[in-house]
Amino acid sequence: QVQLVESGGGLVQPGGSLRLSCAASGFIFSLYTMNWYRQAPGKERELVAAITSAGGSSTNYATSVKGRFTISRDDAKSTVYLQMNSLKSEDTAVYYCNAQRAKGYWGQGTQVTVSS
């Protein structure tokens, strides 16, 4: 049974930091590109960050988060992380973990709220 379980979301003040985690099971994690998406109220889901398979040799970021967010993976723990620094109110969204290869899997999402 495939599972992607996100954690680490919450309420944070502008300028603060959060680290999201996504623990995977039920598939060969190391073979999959791992992505973080987010969806804000009334907006479409957007790709935030991606990290390729084979130890994560390549990463990509949305322009809006470049320099503030860092994606990483630990294949031994089947976990992908998203370190989010210098958070802004516009980062408020539900953040989803996605595993992608020939087929894709999704987590249930974790809420991130940036507000004073």
PyMOL commands that set and color helices and strands:
alter all, ss='L'
color gray80, all
select helices_A, chain A and resi 29-31+89-91
alter helices_A, ss='H'
color red, helices_A
select strands_A, chain A and resi 3-7+10-12+18-25+33-39+46-51+59-61+69-74+79-84+93-100+104-106+110-114
alter strands_A, ss='S'
color yellow, strands_A
deselect
rebuild
show_as cartoon
